[in-house]
Amino acid sequence: MDISGFFRAKEKEGDLRSEEGILICGVCGEPKERRIDGVDFPVVTLCECDRRALEERGAADREQEKIQERIRVKEAVGRCFCELGPDGVRKAENMTFKKDRWPDSRQSVYCRRYADGFGDVLRENVGLVLYGPVGSGKTFLASCVCSRVIEKGYTARFLNLGALAQKSVSIKETEREEAREAIMTPDLIVLDDLGVERRSEYMDEAVYTVVNARYMANKPAIFTTNLRTSDFENPKDERQKRIYSRIVGMCDFVPVNGPDRRIGEHNIKKNRIGKILKGAEQNSTTE
């Protein structure tokens, strides 16, 4: 059986053969075949045309992979922040470390390292408590961590703790199942606004249900809160102690300090509108 046909180059219109029977590309003039020791017939090799075509196909494949990866990340971010609604999802898409105006702050550096090392974080089950005053950027940093974790191929979910707690003890089976899946399934969850929920025996039990379920899942969680470390060290009652002891056992505490980011955003928008109005005023005077 002659198997040489499997190893020889395909001849195209314009190609030539040398005196030794080697196929020569009719476009670039380079050999499309070569001799190797121990083989009675010439075998295929890449001429300049073939190399260029291969590089172009590789570049096209890499570009397609980048497009598919952007689609994957966008869809995953949409699922992560789905409870915020369409406007919230669009806003969350811009909450990335690339958009951080204070990237050298201690809390930003810490959160970035946490996200970049999430494989170890997940294995060791280390969560975070981002605590600090209103507007200091706790939710922004938690969202940045989610986005970076998603980029690395993990799953994340951003949730309001109070709303999730109510679902977790709802009389509706569908809501309880939704809450359970949101708590147990993702590699990382963010539980936003710990401590803002109105306290009652019912709500304390609901929050404990969420925190304990994640604790038992042995997966990391990030809590954002306006509470201070002294609040965790000195809980007001036994119900609060049950919740806080779980969180302390799960998490590292990261202070988030600095200027109010919302005021900073307001000032930026104020400057922008000022420039727009100033331009409009100048245009009106020249008409």
Secondary structure as GFF3:
##gff-version 3
##sequence-region A 1 287
A	DSSP	three_ten_helix	4	6	.	.	.	ID=ss1
A	DSSP	beta_strand	16	17	.	.	.	ID=ss2
A	DSSP	beta_strand	23	24	.	.	.	ID=ss3
A	DSSP	beta_strand	33	34	.	.	.	ID=ss4
A	DSSP	beta_strand	43	44	.	.	.	ID=ss5
A	DSSP	alpha_helix	48	80	.	.	.	ID=ss6
A	DSSP	three_ten_helix	82	84	.	.	.	ID=ss7
A	DSSP	alpha_helix	85	93	.	.	.	ID=ss8
A	DSSP	three_ten_helix	97	99	.	.	.	ID=ss9
A	DSSP	alpha_helix	106	116	.	.	.	ID=ss10
A	DSSP	alpha_helix	118	124	.	.	.	ID=ss11
A	DSSP	beta_strand	127	131	.	.	.	ID=ss12
A	DSSP	alpha_helix	138	151	.	.	.	ID=ss13
A	DSSP	beta_strand	156	160	.	.	.	ID=ss14
A	DSSP	alpha_helix	161	168	.	.	.	ID=ss15
A	DSSP	alpha_helix	173	184	.	.	.	ID=ss16
A	DSSP	beta_strand	188	194	.	.	.	ID=ss17
A	DSSP	alpha_helix	201	217	.	.	.	ID=ss18
A	DSSP	beta_strand	221	225	.	.	.	ID=ss19
A	DSSP	alpha_helix	229	233	.	.	.	ID=ss20
A	DSSP	alpha_helix	238	250	.	.	.	ID=ss21
A	DSSP	beta_strand	251	255	.	.	.	ID=ss22
A	DSSP	alpha_helix	261	286	.	.	.	ID=ss23
###
